[in-house]
């Protein structure tokens, strides 16, 4: 088996420089930030311009030396580029207005049949109640990690898809900073937390959530981002696993992810 991070067999992998690990974590953080923004902010012209700027979204292929990406991820990114290339400046205002309506229909859970269920993990896991056990578990993980929702977000259940993605953005940013300043143990802990959070939460419901967005989307914009979201979660989960297998700790043992 070869390593996605180095392109070599894991036992042959040379140490990965901390500055490279910091850059990788920073790029992953930016991807999570973009994805989180999509689901928590109704689009305006400034946001739409940012989302369609290619340089705002780091190339996931650059994070793996073999450049192999999930089909969902590559297809979604290609559709977004096609969407952006066909958009004129004059059409931006009308598109923003249409997407604002679409945003409410897709992500606010207005009523049954009008759009998908509201984008809360607890809903998709079938608890039948918001602010239940799943919501409490997510909030507890946020608090233990020092992650706080903005004041205007405080009334929203913390297991909202956008907030879970924003949490990953913050943890990856902390990992990047830890590598940069040489806090290796903190960087290891961040990697383990990232993988554990994906396993305990996002991976359990992101596919069904994205399926619903694709089914109800009428304009193609959010359908493409749903493809990117689903593909990215699958890709990053594998990527973190590669990090944990390939990067060696100071005592020469391969770091293993925390068992939960």
Secondary structure as GFF3:
##gff-version 3
##sequence-region A 1 260
A	DSSP	three_ten_helix	10	12	.	.	.	ID=ss1
A	DSSP	alpha_helix	18	40	.	.	.	ID=ss2
A	DSSP	alpha_helix	45	52	.	.	.	ID=ss3
A	DSSP	three_ten_helix	54	56	.	.	.	ID=ss4
A	DSSP	three_ten_helix	60	63	.	.	.	ID=ss5
A	DSSP	alpha_helix	71	85	.	.	.	ID=ss6
A	DSSP	three_ten_helix	89	91	.	.	.	ID=ss7
A	DSSP	alpha_helix	92	107	.	.	.	ID=ss8
A	DSSP	alpha_helix	121	124	.	.	.	ID=ss9
A	DSSP	alpha_helix	133	145	.	.	.	ID=ss10
A	DSSP	three_ten_helix	151	153	.	.	.	ID=ss11
A	DSSP	alpha_helix	161	181	.	.	.	ID=ss12
A	DSSP	alpha_helix	184	197	.	.	.	ID=ss13
A	DSSP	pi_helix	198	202	.	.	.	ID=ss14
A	DSSP	alpha_helix	203	216	.	.	.	ID=ss15
A	DSSP	alpha_helix	221	246	.	.	.	ID=ss16
###
